[in-house]
Amino acid sequence: MLPTIKTQTLSYFYMKNILLIGATGQIGSELTLELRKRYGNDHVVVTSRNPAKLDGALAAGPTEKLEICEGERINEVVKKYKIDTIYNLAALLSAVAESKPQLAWEIGANGVFNVLEVAREHNCAVFFPSSIGAFGPSTPHKNTPQDTIQRPNTMYGVTKVSAELLSDYYYKRFGVDTRGVRYPGIISNMTLPGGGTTDYAVEIYYAAVKEGKFVAPLGKGTFLDMMYMPDAIDAAIDIMEADPSKLKHRNCFNISAMSFDPEMIYAAIKKHKPDFRMMYEVDPMKQAIADSWPDNMDDSAAREEWGWNPVWNLEKMTEDMLKVISERHKKGEL
Ligand SMILES: NC(=O)c1ccc[n+]([C@@H]2O[C@H](COP(=O)([O-])OP(=O)(O)OC[C@H]3O[C@@H](n4cnc5c(N)ncnc54)[C@H](O)[C@@H]3O)[C@@H](O)[C@H]2O)c1
């Protein structure tokens, strides 16, 4: 049984009991901290396949062992904590999913189905992050519309489109309060990314601080949407707090904060580190995936329907990333 929330610190938000699946990943580890700050440690249940390994802030509230492929287990945890909101972040990211397509489907499609079924039974709201990977080669690549052709040719994309459709179906058919965004590449400095096509835009900052040089796996002119983690966290919370009467799309809102190619991020870093050097060694699989994705998405539906308005651009993010990673490096954390 969860304790009563302290209203003097948290009165601004509706009292939620939140379950996080995929809490230890790049996004989940930071989302957990912010959700616990806003709603109280005891109202945010962190799950992991190996909870004994959780420490620090992730262990500062309830934790449970959970595997997304086991629907009955999700049911048990939701009942135990009277969960009303589920953040489902479990997935194999794009490059990893190509090496394990069957498992990627189990987690990214069947796992989503398990979560939606439990949400239907217990009347939970569900946040699900889709991706720029939900688009494919036949999608218009410039200013990609909110509603457009989606014929991805990666297993990651196939699971994301399936999950978007399932989420829409559960809302329309059963009234489950499903909501979500299509994240671009997320850049952060706390937890390393889990094997996606945009990981290079994180790795380049670590390389700039630690080695002074970087080998880019994507070619010059490969433009992709990106976002700094604080904006990604705000998006996940803001969409779940949004007035439902204003949402026409509900699931899979395009959101972006910036679009750049390797040359642009290199130039932004060089302003702070003039001796930094970047070479190219294109990874054919990652390049093919990147080429099938949008250069930049139109996120006007998110701006109109729930006030999406990112704060961080490439210059501000670069300054902050280099500052934080340099501090961590000096402390011997990296
Ligand atoms: N990071 C990005 O750039 C990005 C961009 C677009 C969309 N997304 C989406 O956001 C979500 C989170 O991404 P991330 O970058 O934090 O991923 P990540 O790879 O860093 O973390 C994934 C999490 O899922 C968990 N997980 C994996 N298999 C599981 C299973 N069978 N059962 C339970 N948990 C399992 C992992 O332990 C981990 O905590 C994913 O759905 C991803 O597709 C991420």
The ligand as a Gaussian input file, in Angstrom:
#p B3LYP/6-31G(d) Opt

LIG

0 1
 N       17.296000       6.829000     -26.790000
 C       16.841000       7.268000     -27.950000
 O       17.543000       7.984000     -28.691000
 C       15.436000       6.915000     -28.368000
 C       14.909000       7.508000     -29.536000
 C       13.622000       7.166000     -29.946000
 C       12.846000       6.320000     -29.181000
 N       13.382000       5.760000     -28.042000
 C       12.547000       4.829000     -27.305000
 O       12.509000       5.170000     -25.924000
 C       12.451000       3.973000     -25.135000
 C       13.604000       3.956000     -24.146000
 O       14.806000       4.071000     -24.869000
 P       16.237000       4.040000     -24.167000
 O       17.142000       4.792000     -25.054000
 O       16.126000       4.417000     -22.751000
 O       16.592000       2.492000     -24.319000
 P       17.706000       1.629000     -23.548000
 O       18.141000       0.550000     -24.470000
 O       18.747000       2.514000     -22.953000
 O       16.845000       1.001000     -22.361000
 C       15.862000       0.026000     -22.583000
 C       15.344000      -0.485000     -21.274000
 O       14.464000      -1.590000     -21.541000
 C       14.784000      -2.649000     -20.637000
 N       14.393000      -3.928000     -21.234000
 C       14.923000      -4.547000     -22.314000
 N       14.335000      -5.741000     -22.496000
 C       13.401000      -5.867000     -21.529000
 C       12.476000      -6.892000     -21.189000
 N       12.397000      -8.020000     -21.899000
 N       11.656000      -6.693000     -20.121000
 C       11.751000      -5.559000     -19.377000
 N       12.611000      -4.567000     -19.650000
 C       13.437000      -4.721000     -20.707000
 C       16.296000      -2.514000     -20.440000
 O       16.714000      -3.205000     -19.263000
 C       16.434000      -1.004000     -20.317000
 O       16.111000      -0.588000     -19.004000
 C       12.473000       2.805000     -26.138000
 O       11.149000       2.429000     -26.443000
 C       13.116000       3.421000     -27.361000
 O       12.727000       2.761000     -28.539000
 C       14.651000       6.038000     -27.635000

